[in-house]
Amino acid sequence: MIINMLKTSHQLVHISHQEKQKAMVSEMVGKITNVCWDKCITSTPGSKFSSSESTCLTNCAQRYVDMSVLIMKRFQSMQ
Amino acid sequence: MDSFSPSSTSSNGLSGQSTEALMDQVKSQLAQAYAEEFLETVRSKCFAKCITKPGTSLSGSESSCISRCVDRYVEATGIISRTLFSSPR
């Protein structure tokens, strides 16, 4: 991940909290779009999304976040 | 590729440039890195969707598929960005 490059670079000027947040947001949107495209856009891309495709994308993004929360909770309960 | 090209280097490796100039450089390199990553993703997705049997040149339907694919992928990015970051649940 790009943000890991920032974390491991010792010579870098201090990156503001705000910049880190922006980078994390970009990273997350990129990752989720990547997986949700594969799940939701199953046919040849058209000139616009069908309503089922755009609904799928919205649901997919929210479920991915829900899943991430659940995974963290589960993992933490194992520690 | 030299990232910072310092004109003078102090003992901690940072250049004589102002902190602000360095920050701008970092922000611009971050933006560039994300743009390159985004383009690579789009290439990969659209090749998978649109070029099913590579021929000796890009057909008209392959070209229009690719154009639509780029538009849709950008649109999908917007949908997901708004879903997660502008309507708190």
Backbone of each chain as nested JSON, in Angstrom:
{
  "chains": [
    {"id": "A", "residues": [
      {"number": 1, "name": "MET", "atoms": {"N": [0.841, -1.189, 0.0], "CA": [0.0, 0.0, 0.0], "C": [0.877, 1.241, 0.0]}},
      {"number": 2, "name": "ILE", "atoms": {"N": [0.385, 2.247, -0.676], "CA": [1.14, 3.492, -0.769], "C": [1.382, 4.094, 0.614]}},
      {"number": 3, "name": "ILE", "atoms": {"N": [0.383, 3.994, 1.485], "CA": [0.526, 4.631, 2.792], "C": [1.633, 3.973, 3.604]}},
      {"number": 4, "name": "ASN", "atoms": {"N": [1.941, 2.709, 3.333], "CA": [3.023, 2.05, 4.042], "C": [4.379, 2.639, 3.672]}},
      {"number": 5, "name": "MET", "atoms": {"N": [4.486, 3.127, 2.436], "CA": [5.713, 3.798, 2.02], "C": [5.978, 4.992, 2.92]}},
      {"number": 6, "name": "LEU", "atoms": {"N": [4.935, 5.709, 3.267], "CA": [5.079, 6.88, 4.134], "C": [5.48, 6.468, 5.539]}},
      {"number": 7, "name": "LYS", "atoms": {"N": [4.877, 5.397, 6.035], "CA": [5.151, 4.969, 7.406], "C": [6.585, 4.494, 7.565]}},
      {"number": 8, "name": "THR", "atoms": {"N": [7.135, 3.856, 6.565], "CA": [8.453, 3.262, 6.718], "C": [9.589, 4.216, 6.326]}},
      {"number": 9, "name": "SER", "atoms": {"N": [9.263, 5.309, 5.718], "CA": [10.321, 6.217, 5.311], "C": [10.751, 7.096, 6.496]}},
      {"number": 10, "name": "HIS", "atoms": {"N": [11.986, 6.947, 6.937], "CA": [12.425, 7.675, 8.129], "C": [12.892, 9.083, 7.812]}},
      {"number": 11, "name": "GLN", "atoms": {"N": [13.279, 9.307, 6.555], "CA": [13.837, 10.611, 6.208], "C": [12.766, 11.62, 5.839]}},
      {"number": 12, "name": "LEU", "atoms": {"N": [11.527, 11.175, 5.769], "CA": [10.478, 12.033, 5.252], "C": [10.09, 13.119, 6.251]}},
      {"number": 13, "name": "VAL", "atoms": {"N": [9.763, 14.261, 5.724], "CA": [9.162, 15.336, 6.515], "C": [7.89, 14.794, 7.172]}},
      {"number": 14, "name": "HIS", "atoms": {"N": [7.571, 15.248, 8.361], "CA": [6.386, 14.796, 9.073], "C": [5.123, 15.073, 8.255]}},
      {"number": 15, "name": "ILE", "atoms": {"N": [4.378, 14.027, 7.977], "CA": [3.127, 14.164, 7.231], "C": [2.022, 14.504, 8.223]}},
      {"number": 16, "name": "SER", "atoms": {"N": [1.263, 15.528, 7.93], "CA": [0.215, 15.943, 8.852], "C": [-0.836, 14.85, 8.979]}},
      {"number": 17, "name": "HIS", "atoms": {"N": [-1.534, 14.859, 10.104], "CA": [-2.603, 13.898, 10.367], "C": [-3.64, 13.955, 9.259]}},
      {"number": 18, "name": "GLN", "atoms": {"N": [-3.916, 15.18, 8.82], "CA": [-4.912, 15.385, 7.762], "C": [-4.507, 14.712, 6.455]}},
      {"number": 19, "name": "GLU", "atoms": {"N": [-3.218, 14.832, 6.115], "CA": [-2.723, 14.21, 4.882], "C": [-2.798, 12.7, 4.982]}},
      {"number": 20, "name": "LYS", "atoms": {"N": [-2.478, 12.175, 6.172], "CA": [-2.557, 10.724, 6.376], "C": [-3.991, 10.244, 6.201]}},
      {"number": 21, "name": "GLN", "atoms": {"N": [-4.931, 11.001, 6.767], "CA": [-6.346, 10.637, 6.642], "C": [-6.774, 10.634, 5.176]}},
      {"number": 22, "name": "LYS", "atoms": {"N": [-6.374, 11.683, 4.454], "CA": [-6.729, 11.759, 3.041], "C": [-6.175, 10.57, 2.275]}},
      {"number": 23, "name": "ALA", "atoms": {"N": [-4.933, 10.203, 2.576], "CA": [-4.315, 9.062, 1.902], "C": [-5.068, 7.773, 2.224]}},
      {"number": 24, "name": "MET", "atoms": {"N": [-5.462, 7.614, 3.489], "CA": [-6.195, 6.408, 3.894], "C": [-7.55, 6.329, 3.202]}},
      {"number": 25, "name": "VAL", "atoms": {"N": [-8.217, 7.475, 3.074], "CA": [-9.508, 7.513, 2.382], "C": [-9.345, 7.092, 0.918]}},
      {"number": 26, "name": "SER", "atoms": {"N": [-8.351, 7.663, 0.246], "CA": [-8.086, 7.308, -1.155], "C": [-7.821, 5.832, -1.318]}},
      {"number": 27, "name": "GLU", "atoms": {"N": [-7.006, 5.319, -0.414], "CA": [-6.63, 3.911, -0.436], "C": [-7.867, 3.033, -0.315]}},
      {"number": 28, "name": "MET", "atoms": {"N": [-8.73, 3.381, 0.656], "CA": [-9.91, 2.589, 0.941], "C": [-10.905, 2.631, -0.217]}},
      {"number": 29, "name": "VAL", "atoms": {"N": [-11.162, 3.815, -0.736], "CA": [-12.087, 3.937, -1.877], "C": [-11.565, 3.132, -3.07]}},
      {"number": 30, "name": "GLY", "atoms": {"N": [-10.264, 3.209, -3.315], "CA": [-9.656, 2.468, -4.412], "C": [-9.824, 0.973, -4.25]}},
      {"number": 31, "name": "LYS", "atoms": {"N": [-9.541, 0.478, -3.05], "CA": [-9.624, -0.955, -2.77], "C": [-11.058, -1.462, -2.919]}},
      {"number": 32, "name": "ILE", "atoms": {"N": [-12.01, -0.731, -2.318], "CA": [-13.405, -1.166, -2.346], "C": [-13.984, -1.094, -3.754]}},
      {"number": 33, "name": "THR", "atoms": {"N": [-13.644, -0.037, -4.496], "CA": [-14.122, 0.045, -5.885], "C": [-13.614, -1.142, -6.686]}},
      {"number": 34, "name": "ASN", "atoms": {"N": [-12.363, -1.494, -6.463], "CA": [-11.742, -2.621, -7.146], "C": [-12.53, -3.91, -6.918]}},
      {"number": 35, "name": "VAL", "atoms": {"N": [-12.806, -4.26, -5.655], "CA": [-13.497, -5.519, -5.391], "C": [-14.974, -5.457, -5.774]}},
      {"number": 36, "name": "CYS", "atoms": {"N": [-15.612, -4.319, -5.546], "CA": [-17.046, -4.214, -5.826], "C": [-17.331, -4.162, -7.331]}},
      {"number": 37, "name": "TRP", "atoms": {"N": [-16.414, -3.62, -8.093], "CA": [-16.562, -3.68, -9.557], "C": [-16.66, -5.136, -10.002]}},
      {"number": 38, "name": "ASP", "atoms": {"N": [-15.773, -5.953, -9.517], "CA": [-15.781, -7.367, -9.896], "C": [-17.061, -8.069, -9.463]}},
      {"number": 39, "name": "LYS", "atoms": {"N": [-17.568, -7.722, -8.279], "CA": [-18.784, -8.365, -7.783], "C": [-20.032, -7.912, -8.527]}},
      {"number": 40, "name": "CYS", "atoms": {"N": [-20.067, -6.639, -8.909], "CA": [-21.319, -6.027, -9.359], "C": [-21.437, -5.804, -10.871]}},
      {"number": 41, "name": "ILE", "atoms": {"N": [-20.32, -5.599, -11.536], "CA": [-20.393, -5.325, -12.968], "C": [-20.007, -6.606, -13.687]}},
      {"number": 42, "name": "THR", "atoms": {"N": [-21.018, -7.421, -13.931], "CA": [-20.747, -8.754, -14.442], "C": [-20.788, -8.824, -15.966]}},
      {"number": 43, "name": "SER", "atoms": {"N": [-21.487, -7.866, -16.617], "CA": [-21.539, -7.893, -18.077], "C": [-20.674, -6.78, -18.67]}},
      {"number": 44, "name": "THR", "atoms": {"N": [-20.689, -6.67, -19.984], "CA": [-19.929, -5.622, -20.683], "C": [-20.402, -4.25, -20.208]}},
      {"number": 45, "name": "PRO", "atoms": {"N": [-19.478, -3.349, -19.904], "CA": [-19.874, -2.014, -19.428], "C": [-20.766, -1.291, -20.447]}},
      {"number": 46, "name": "GLY", "atoms": {"N": [-21.879, -0.704, -19.95], "CA": [-22.806, 0.019, -20.809], "C": [-22.573, 1.514, -20.752]}},
      {"number": 47, "name": "SER", "atoms": {"N": [-23.472, 2.296, -21.372], "CA": [-23.304, 3.761, -21.344], "C": [-23.764, 4.382, -20.04]}},
      {"number": 48, "name": "LYS", "atoms": {"N": [-24.456, 3.591, -19.23], "CA": [-24.677, 3.983, -17.85], "C": [-24.929, 2.726, -17.029]}},
      {"number": 49, "name": "PHE", "atoms": {"N": [-24.853, 2.863, -15.721], "CA": [-25.13, 1.723, -14.854], "C": [-26.622, 1.457, -14.815]}},
      {"number": 50, "name": "SER", "atoms": {"N": [-26.987, 0.178, -14.767], "CA": [-28.386, -0.149, -14.5], "C": [-28.623, 0.151, -13.021]}},
      {"number": 51, "name": "SER", "atoms": {"N": [-29.899, 0.249, -12.618], "CA": [-30.156, 0.553, -11.205], "C": [-29.692, -0.604, -10.327]}},
      {"number": 52, "name": "SER", "atoms": {"N": [-29.745, -1.839, -10.845], "CA": [-29.273, -2.963, -10.024], "C": [-27.757, -2.906, -9.841]}},
      {"number": 53, "name": "GLU", "atoms": {"N": [-27.051, -2.426, -10.867], "CA": [-25.602, -2.291, -10.754], "C": [-25.233, -1.212, -9.741]}},
      {"number": 54, "name": "SER", "atoms": {"N": [-25.885, -0.064, -9.804], "CA": [-25.505, 0.998, -8.855], "C": [-25.942, 0.65, -7.436]}},
      {"number": 55, "name": "THR", "atoms": {"N": [-27.073, -0.03, -7.295], "CA": [-27.493, -0.493, -5.962], "C": [-26.474, -1.478, -5.422]}},
      {"number": 56, "name": "CYS", "atoms": {"N": [-26.043, -2.394, -6.295], "CA": [-25.058, -3.392, -5.892], "C": [-23.781, -2.722, -5.402]}},
      {"number": 57, "name": "LEU", "atoms": {"N": [-23.316, -1.693, -6.128], "CA": [-22.082, -1.004, -5.738], "C": [-22.223, -0.365, -4.358]}},
      {"number": 58, "name": "THR", "atoms": {"N": [-23.359, 0.294, -4.13], "CA": [-23.613, 0.938, -2.837], "C": [-23.652, -0.104, -1.716]}},
      {"number": 59, "name": "ASN", "atoms": {"N": [-24.437, -1.163, -1.941], "CA": [-24.536, -2.222, -0.931], "C": [-23.179, -2.858, -0.661]}},
      {"number": 60, "name": "CYS", "atoms": {"N": [-22.472, -3.119, -1.735], "CA": [-21.166, -3.772, -1.632], "C": [-20.223, -2.966, -0.753]}},
      {"number": 61, "name": "ALA", "atoms": {"N": [-20.155, -1.653, -0.988], "CA": [-19.261, -0.798, -0.203], "C": [-19.626, -0.85, 1.285]}},
      {"number": 62, "name": "GLN", "atoms": {"N": [-20.918, -0.758, 1.575], "CA": [-21.358, -0.767, 2.978], "C": [-21.116, -2.122, 3.638]}},
      {"number": 63, "name": "ARG", "atoms": {"N": [-21.374, -3.2, 2.903], "CA": [-21.151, -4.54, 3.462], "C": [-19.671, -4.828, 3.668]}},
      {"number": 64, "name": "TYR", "atoms": {"N": [-18.853, -4.285, 2.812], "CA": [-17.409, -4.465, 2.961], "C": [-16.94, -3.824, 4.266]}},
      {"number": 65, "name": "VAL", "atoms": {"N": [-17.453, -2.623, 4.535], "CA": [-17.109, -1.931, 5.783], "C": [-17.637, -2.707, 6.987]}},
      {"number": 66, "name": "ASP", "atoms": {"N": [-18.892, -3.173, 6.914], "CA": [-19.471, -3.981, 8.0], "C": [-18.602, -5.206, 8.263]}},
      {"number": 67, "name": "MET", "atoms": {"N": [-18.179, -5.855, 7.184], "CA": [-17.345, -7.045, 7.294], "C": [-16.027, -6.717, 7.993]}},
      {"number": 68, "name": "SER", "atoms": {"N": [-15.426, -5.577, 7.619], "CA": [-14.151, -5.182, 8.221], "C": [-14.292, -5.005, 9.724]}},
      {"number": 69, "name": "VAL", "atoms": {"N": [-15.384, -4.39, 10.131], "CA": [-15.651, -4.185, 11.567], "C": [-15.792, -5.534, 12.261]}},
      {"number": 70, "name": "LEU", "atoms": {"N": [-16.553, -6.428, 11.657], "CA": [-16.78, -7.758, 12.236], "C": [-15.48, -8.541, 12.357]}},
      {"number": 71, "name": "ILE", "atoms": {"N": [-14.663, -8.467, 11.331], "CA": [-13.374, -9.163, 11.346], "C": [-12.503, -8.66, 12.49]}},
      {"number": 72, "name": "MET", "atoms": {"N": [-12.444, -7.342, 12.666], "CA": [-11.636, -6.777, 13.749], "C": [-12.131, -7.246, 15.106]}},
      {"number": 73, "name": "LYS", "atoms": {"N": [-13.458, -7.231, 15.287], "CA": [-14.024, -7.657, 16.568], "C": [-13.689, -9.125, 16.853]}},
      {"number": 74, "name": "ARG", "atoms": {"N": [-13.866, -9.941, 15.836], "CA": [-13.594, -11.368, 15.965], "C": [-12.134, -11.615, 16.314]}},
      {"number": 75, "name": "PHE", "atoms": {"N": [-11.288, -10.921, 15.57], "CA": [-9.848, -11.07, 15.766], "C": [-9.438, -10.625, 17.159]}},
      {"number": 76, "name": "GLN", "atoms": {"N": [-9.999, -9.472, 17.592], "CA": [-9.661, -8.964, 18.921], "C": [-10.136, -9.892, 20.017]}},
      {"number": 77, "name": "SER", "atoms": {"N": [-11.282, -10.568, 19.794], "CA": [-11.797, -11.485, 20.814], "C": [-10.915, -12.717, 20.94]}},
      {"number": 78, "name": "MET", "atoms": {"N": [-10.017, -12.924, 19.971], "CA": [-9.122, -14.064, 20.032], "C": [-7.839, -13.764, 20.791]}},
      {"number": 79, "name": "GLN", "atoms": {"N": [-7.589, -12.441, 21.024], "CA": [-6.313, -12.078, 21.667], "C": [-6.335, -12.369, 23.161]}}
    ]},
    {"id": "B", "residues": [
      {"number": 1, "name": "MET", "atoms": {"N": [15.194, 7.085, -9.65], "CA": [14.545, 8.405, -9.746], "C": [14.721, 9.143, -8.428]}},
      {"number": 2, "name": "ASP", "atoms": {"N": [15.386, 10.271, -8.478], "CA": [15.678, 11.017, -7.26], "C": [14.44, 11.793, -6.833]}},
      {"number": 3, "name": "SER", "atoms": {"N": [13.935, 11.495, -5.636], "CA": [12.677, 12.104, -5.209], "C": [12.826, 13.572, -4.83]}},
      {"number": 4, "name": "PHE", "atoms": {"N": [13.875, 13.881, -4.094], "CA": [13.873, 15.219, -3.51], "C": [14.913, 16.162, -4.103]}},
      {"number": 5, "name": "SER", "atoms": {"N": [15.946, 15.656, -4.736], "CA": [17.0, 16.487, -5.352], "C": [17.417, 17.633, -4.438]}},
      {"number": 6, "name": "PRO", "atoms": {"N": [17.921, 17.359, -3.253], "CA": [18.263, 18.471, -2.346], "C": [19.439, 19.263, -2.883]}},
      {"number": 7, "name": "SER", "atoms": {"N": [19.37, 20.549, -2.708], "CA": [20.477, 21.389, -3.153], "C": [21.598, 21.337, -2.139]}},
      {"number": 8, "name": "SER", "atoms": {"N": [21.22, 21.211, -0.873], "CA": [22.237, 20.959, 0.152], "C": [21.652, 19.946, 1.114]}},
      {"number": 9, "name": "THR", "atoms": {"N": [22.457, 19.059, 1.605], "CA": [21.919, 18.013, 2.477], "C": [22.487, 18.141, 3.875]}},
      {"number": 10, "name": "SER", "atoms": {"N": [21.609, 18.292, 4.84], "CA": [22.057, 18.374, 6.235], "C": [22.289, 16.965, 6.758]}},
      {"number": 11, "name": "SER", "atoms": {"N": [22.714, 16.862, 7.995], "CA": [23.094, 15.55, 8.536], "C": [21.915, 14.587, 8.653]}},
      {"number": 12, "name": "ASN", "atoms": {"N": [20.705, 15.118, 8.768], "CA": [19.572, 14.197, 8.89], "C": [18.993, 13.827, 7.514]}},
      {"number": 13, "name": "GLY", "atoms": {"N": [19.666, 14.25, 6.427], "CA": [19.239, 13.857, 5.095], "C": [18.235, 14.81, 4.467]}},
      {"number": 14, "name": "LEU", "atoms": {"N": [17.744, 15.789, 5.225], "CA": [16.761, 16.715, 4.656], "C": [17.483, 17.864, 3.954]}},
      {"number": 15, "name": "SER", "atoms": {"N": [16.876, 18.372, 2.907], "CA": [17.532, 19.384, 2.084], "C": [17.382, 20.764, 2.721]}},
      {"number": 16, "name": "GLY", "atoms": {"N": [18.005, 21.738, 2.074], "CA": [17.893, 23.118, 2.525], "C": [16.566, 23.732, 2.104]}},
      {"number": 17, "name": "GLN", "atoms": {"N": [15.728, 22.982, 1.369], "CA": [14.402, 23.5, 1.001], "C": [13.562, 23.741, 2.233]}},
      {"number": 18, "name": "SER", "atoms": {"N": [12.595, 24.649, 2.102], "CA": [11.679, 24.889, 3.214], "C": [10.808, 23.653, 3.414]}},
      {"number": 19, "name": "THR", "atoms": {"N": [10.297, 23.514, 4.626], "CA": [9.413, 22.4, 4.952], "C": [8.187, 22.418, 4.049]}},
      {"number": 20, "name": "GLU", "atoms": {"N": [7.694, 23.62, 3.773], "CA": [6.478, 23.742, 2.962], "C": [6.701, 23.24, 1.538]}},
      {"number": 21, "name": "ALA", "atoms": {"N": [7.856, 23.576, 0.977], "CA": [8.175, 23.138, -0.387], "C": [8.289, 21.619, -0.437]}},
      {"number": 22, "name": "LEU", "atoms": {"N": [8.904, 21.04, 0.613], "CA": [9.021, 19.59, 0.69], "C": [7.644, 18.942, 0.794]}},
      {"number": 23, "name": "MET", "atoms": {"N": [6.799, 19.521, 1.634], "CA": [5.439, 19.006, 1.802], "C": [4.692, 19.012, 0.474]}},
      {"number": 24, "name": "ASP", "atoms": {"N": [4.845, 20.113, -0.277], "CA": [4.178, 20.198, -1.578], "C": [4.668, 19.104, -2.515]}},
      {"number": 25, "name": "GLN", "atoms": {"N": [5.968, 18.848, -2.438], "CA": [6.568, 17.815, -3.27], "C": [5.992, 16.444, -2.912]}},
      {"number": 26, "name": "VAL", "atoms": {"N": [5.895, 16.194, -1.595], "CA": [5.346, 14.923, -1.118], "C": [3.888, 14.768, -1.56]}},
      {"number": 27, "name": "LYS", "atoms": {"N": [3.109, 15.823, -1.384], "CA": [1.689, 15.762, -1.778], "C": [1.557, 15.479, -3.267]}},
      {"number": 28, "name": "SER", "atoms": {"N": [2.396, 16.115, -4.052], "CA": [2.286, 15.934, -5.498], "C": [2.728, 14.532, -5.909]}},
      {"number": 29, "name": "GLN", "atoms": {"N": [3.737, 13.993, -5.203], "CA": [4.172, 12.63, -5.505], "C": [3.13, 11.605, -5.076]}},
      {"number": 30, "name": "LEU", "atoms": {"N": [2.459, 11.865, -3.963], "CA": [1.365, 11.007, -3.504], "C": [0.25, 10.994, -4.545]}},
      {"number": 31, "name": "ALA", "atoms": {"N": [-0.113, 12.192, -5.008], "CA": [-1.181, 12.307, -6.008], "C": [-0.805, 11.549, -7.276]}},
      {"number": 32, "name": "GLN", "atoms": {"N": [0.445, 11.667, -7.672], "CA": [0.905, 10.977, -8.86], "C": [0.881, 9.47, -8.675]}},
      {"number": 33, "name": "ALA", "atoms": {"N": [1.297, 9.013, -7.496], "CA": [1.293, 7.581, -7.201], "C": [-0.124, 7.032, -7.261]}},
      {"number": 34, "name": "TYR", "atoms": {"N": [-1.095, 7.757, -6.688], "CA": [-2.479, 7.314, -6.736], "C": [-3.027, 7.305, -8.15]}},
      {"number": 35, "name": "ALA", "atoms": {"N": [-2.659, 8.324, -8.939], "CA": [-3.115, 8.385, -10.328], "C": [-2.595, 7.19, -11.119]}},
      {"number": 36, "name": "GLU", "atoms": {"N": [-1.325, 6.843, -10.916], "CA": [-0.74, 5.702, -11.626], "C": [-1.392, 4.398, -11.21]}},
      {"number": 37, "name": "GLU", "atoms": {"N": [-1.644, 4.255, -9.906], "CA": [-2.296, 3.058, -9.392], "C": [-3.714, 2.943, -9.96]}},
      {"number": 38, "name": "PHE", "atoms": {"N": [-4.419, 4.064, -10.009], "CA": [-5.778, 4.09, -10.544], "C": [-5.774, 3.664, -12.014]}},
      {"number": 39, "name": "LEU", "atoms": {"N": [-4.882, 4.234, -12.801], "CA": [-4.793, 3.892, -14.217], "C": [-4.492, 2.412, -14.423]}},
      {"number": 40, "name": "GLU", "atoms": {"N": [-3.605, 1.876, -13.601], "CA": [-3.266, 0.46, -13.708], "C": [-4.496, -0.411, -13.432]}},
      {"number": 41, "name": "THR", "atoms": {"N": [-5.275, -0.03, -12.432], "CA": [-6.501, -0.768, -12.114], "C": [-7.48, -0.704, -13.277]}},
      {"number": 42, "name": "VAL", "atoms": {"N": [-7.684, 0.484, -13.833], "CA": [-8.606, 0.65, -14.962], "C": [-8.155, -0.195, -16.158]}},
      {"number": 43, "name": "ARG", "atoms": {"N": [-6.836, -0.168, -16.446], "CA": [-6.332, -0.987, -17.551], "C": [-6.696, -2.461, -17.345]}},
      {"number": 44, "name": "SER", "atoms": {"N": [-6.422, -2.919, -16.147], "CA": [-6.655, -4.323, -15.837], "C": [-8.131, -4.697, -15.963]}},
      {"number": 45, "name": "LYS", "atoms": {"N": [-9.016, -3.882, -15.378], "CA": [-10.459, -4.171, -15.412], "C": [-10.99, -4.138, -16.842]}},
      {"number": 46, "name": "CYS", "atoms": {"N": [-10.597, -3.122, -17.588], "CA": [-11.18, -2.921, -18.919], "C": [-10.62, -3.915, -19.932]}},
      {"number": 47, "name": "PHE", "atoms": {"N": [-9.405, -4.316, -19.743], "CA": [-8.867, -5.363, -20.613], "C": [-9.643, -6.651, -20.391]}},
      {"number": 48, "name": "ALA", "atoms": {"N": [-9.895, -6.964, -19.125], "CA": [-10.641, -8.176, -18.789], "C": [-12.055, -8.148, -19.377]}},
      {"number": 49, "name": "LYS", "atoms": {"N": [-12.723, -6.979, -19.294], "CA": [-14.112, -6.897, -19.743], "C": [-14.26, -6.772, -21.256]}},
      {"number": 50, "name": "CYS", "atoms": {"N": [-13.324, -6.112, -21.889], "CA": [-13.537, -5.696, -23.28], "C": [-12.717, -6.44, -24.337]}},
      {"number": 51, "name": "ILE", "atoms": {"N": [-11.571, -6.938, -23.936], "CA": [-10.735, -7.631, -24.92], "C": [-10.806, -9.117, -24.631]}},
      {"number": 52, "name": "THR", "atoms": {"N": [-11.83, -9.755, -25.169], "CA": [-12.014, -11.17, -24.856], "C": [-11.191, -12.071, -25.774]}},
      {"number": 53, "name": "LYS", "atoms": {"N": [-11.071, -11.659, -27.047], "CA": [-10.232, -12.429, -27.968], "C": [-9.353, -11.458, -28.733]}},
      {"number": 54, "name": "PRO", "atoms": {"N": [-8.116, -11.239, -28.276], "CA": [-7.253, -10.247, -28.92], "C": [-7.056, -10.545, -30.405]}},
      {"number": 55, "name": "GLY", "atoms": {"N": [-7.349, -9.529, -31.245], "CA": [-7.168, -9.681, -32.692], "C": [-5.926, -8.944, -33.139]}},
      {"number": 56, "name": "THR", "atoms": {"N": [-5.837, -8.672, -34.412], "CA": [-4.655, -8.0, -34.945], "C": [-4.724, -6.488, -34.786]}},
      {"number": 57, "name": "SER", "atoms": {"N": [-5.89, -5.965, -34.373], "CA": [-6.016, -4.553, -34.021], "C": [-7.256, -4.402, -33.133]}},
      {"number": 58, "name": "LEU", "atoms": {"N": [-7.405, -3.229, -32.523], "CA": [-8.589, -2.984, -31.696], "C": [-9.79, -2.742, -32.596]}},
      {"number": 59, "name": "SER", "atoms": {"N": [-10.839, -3.521, -32.405], "CA": [-12.045, -3.324, -33.21], "C": [-12.804, -2.1, -32.695]}},
      {"number": 60, "name": "GLY", "atoms": {"N": [-13.764, -1.631, -33.492], "CA": [-14.611, -0.509, -33.08], "C": [-15.378, -0.826, -31.815]}},
      {"number": 61, "name": "SER", "atoms": {"N": [-15.889, -2.053, -31.72], "CA": [-16.665, -2.396, -30.523], "C": [-15.759, -2.504, -29.3]}},
      {"number": 62, "name": "GLU", "atoms": {"N": [-14.544, -2.983, -29.5], "CA": [-13.595, -3.035, -28.381], "C": [-13.261, -1.62, -27.91]}},
      {"number": 63, "name": "SER", "atoms": {"N": [-13.022, -0.709, -28.855], "CA": [-12.713, 0.68, -28.492], "C": [-13.858, 1.342, -27.744]}},
      {"number": 64, "name": "SER", "atoms": {"N": [-15.092, 1.164, -28.23], "CA": [-16.214, 1.804, -27.516], "C": [-16.425, 1.162, -26.16]}},
      {"number": 65, "name": "CYS", "atoms": {"N": [-16.212, -0.149, -26.078], "CA": [-16.325, -0.837, -24.783], "C": [-15.332, -0.245, -23.796]}},
      {"number": 66, "name": "ILE", "atoms": {"N": [-14.092, -0.039, -24.25], "CA": [-13.059, 0.514, -23.382], "C": [-13.425, 1.919, -22.913]}},
      {"number": 67, "name": "SER", "atoms": {"N": [-13.914, 2.765, -23.827], "CA": [-14.339, 4.123, -23.447], "C": [-15.435, 4.08, -22.391]}},
      {"number": 68, "name": "ARG", "atoms": {"N": [-16.425, 3.235, -22.617], "CA": [-17.533, 3.126, -21.648], "C": [-17.005, 2.6, -20.313]}},
      {"number": 69, "name": "CYS", "atoms": {"N": [-16.105, 1.637, -20.415], "CA": [-15.55, 1.021, -19.216], "C": [-14.832, 2.048, -18.343]}},
      {"number": 70, "name": "VAL", "atoms": {"N": [-14.026, 2.898, -18.968], "CA": [-13.318, 3.937, -18.216], "C": [-14.327, 4.861, -17.53]}},
      {"number": 71, "name": "ASP", "atoms": {"N": [-15.334, 5.301, -18.299], "CA": [-16.377, 6.173, -17.736], "C": [-17.061, 5.502, -16.547]}},
      {"number": 72, "name": "ARG", "atoms": {"N": [-17.418, 4.223, -16.714], "CA": [-18.142, 3.52, -15.642], "C": [-17.271, 3.327, -14.418]}},
      {"number": 73, "name": "TYR", "atoms": {"N": [-15.983, 3.029, -14.637], "CA": [-15.12, 2.807, -13.486], "C": [-14.944, 4.091, -12.681]}},
      {"number": 74, "name": "VAL", "atoms": {"N": [-14.794, 5.211, -13.386], "CA": [-14.698, 6.513, -12.701], "C": [-15.998, 6.78, -11.946]}},
      {"number": 75, "name": "GLU", "atoms": {"N": [-17.119, 6.475, -12.586], "CA": [-18.421, 6.663, -11.945], "C": [-18.548, 5.773, -10.706]}},
      {"number": 76, "name": "ALA", "atoms": {"N": [-18.104, 4.534, -10.813], "CA": [-18.156, 3.603, -9.676], "C": [-17.338, 4.138, -8.509]}},
      {"number": 77, "name": "THR", "atoms": {"N": [-16.172, 4.697, -8.819], "CA": [-15.328, 5.286, -7.776], "C": [-16.088, 6.392, -7.055]}},
      {"number": 78, "name": "GLY", "atoms": {"N": [-16.8, 7.233, -7.821], "CA": [-17.59, 8.311, -7.225], "C": [-18.715, 7.782, -6.356]}},
      {"number": 79, "name": "ILE", "atoms": {"N": [-19.405, 6.761, -6.846], "CA": [-20.515, 6.166, -6.082], "C": [-20.012, 5.665, -4.736]}},
      {"number": 80, "name": "ILE", "atoms": {"N": [-18.906, 4.928, -4.762], "CA": [-18.376, 4.357, -3.531], "C": [-17.846, 5.44, -2.599]}},
      {"number": 81, "name": "SER", "atoms": {"N": [-17.178, 6.428, -3.164], "CA": [-16.68, 7.535, -2.359], "C": [-17.827, 8.249, -1.642]}},
      {"number": 82, "name": "ARG", "atoms": {"N": [-18.919, 8.521, -2.346], "CA": [-20.075, 9.202, -1.73], "C": [-20.78, 8.295, -0.735]}},
      {"number": 83, "name": "THR", "atoms": {"N": [-20.896, 7.014, -1.056], "CA": [-21.55, 6.063, -0.141], "C": [-20.837, 6.038, 1.202]}},
      {"number": 84, "name": "LEU", "atoms": {"N": [-19.518, 6.016, 1.184], "CA": [-18.776, 5.847, 2.421], "C": [-18.466, 7.158, 3.118]}},
      {"number": 85, "name": "PHE", "atoms": {"N": [-18.344, 8.241, 2.388], "CA": [-17.805, 9.451, 2.995], "C": [-18.676, 10.674, 2.921]}},
      {"number": 86, "name": "SER", "atoms": {"N": [-19.89, 10.561, 2.411], "CA": [-20.72, 11.765, 2.537], "C": [-22.111, 11.5, 3.073]}},
      {"number": 87, "name": "SER", "atoms": {"N": [-22.417, 10.229, 3.398], "CA": [-23.698, 10.009, 4.068], "C": [-23.471, 9.13, 5.284]}},
      {"number": 88, "name": "PRO", "atoms": {"N": [-23.119, 9.752, 6.409], "CA": [-22.84, 8.958, 7.618], "C": [-24.072, 8.218, 8.085]}},
      {"number": 89, "name": "ARG", "atoms": {"N": [-23.884, 6.963, 8.522], "CA": [-25.029, 6.134, 8.981], "C": [-25.223, 6.29, 10.486]}}
    ]}
  ]
}
